[in-house]
Amino acid sequence: MARPSTHHDIAASIDRDTIAKARTGDKQALTVILDAHHDQIHRMLVHLVGRSAEIDDLRQGVLLAIVQGIARFRSDSTLSTWIGGICVNVAKTHYRAKRLRAERNVADGQVEIDRAHARDAVRQLESRDELARVEAALAVLSAEQRAAFVLASVYGHSVNEIADMMSAARSTTRLRLYYARKKFFAALGGE
């Protein structure tokens, strides 16, 4: 399985002049930044929140936050790290809203219906089964643990980068990673 482009690949494609222009409101420079990071944002959101019908709305939320916040971007981290932090915040907001909706709604049985249809397609089930197991294992993690785990395991970010993205202490980030890994692998059956 091909590993997603790292933040270093994307960061290398955006020069400081383009970032400086975008910070002053240059629409063309901002478009270059948004275009260069569009796929990274999508992949990161999918990894953070899972497959969701709301993924396009979440991505738009990240893009809007970049547009609204680029003037405040400080170059003490890479642009990709800053954008990753925005993705994490959007994902956390999504989880909070999802939790509130779940508290207000009664289950309608759709999950069981979907699973029944999936069982009919044996070949699809085999590939989906592994994905479902991973998604189920990720689902046992808190939003903060999942974000830290995905940023480290999928994107290869360091503890320091993750702490910056999540606006958390390094020690907190290390603990989140430790417990996330422990819970994730326990949920997978100790693999």
Order of alpha helices (4+ residues) and beta strands (2+ residues): alpha-alpha-alpha-alpha-alpha-alpha-alpha-alpha-alpha-alpha
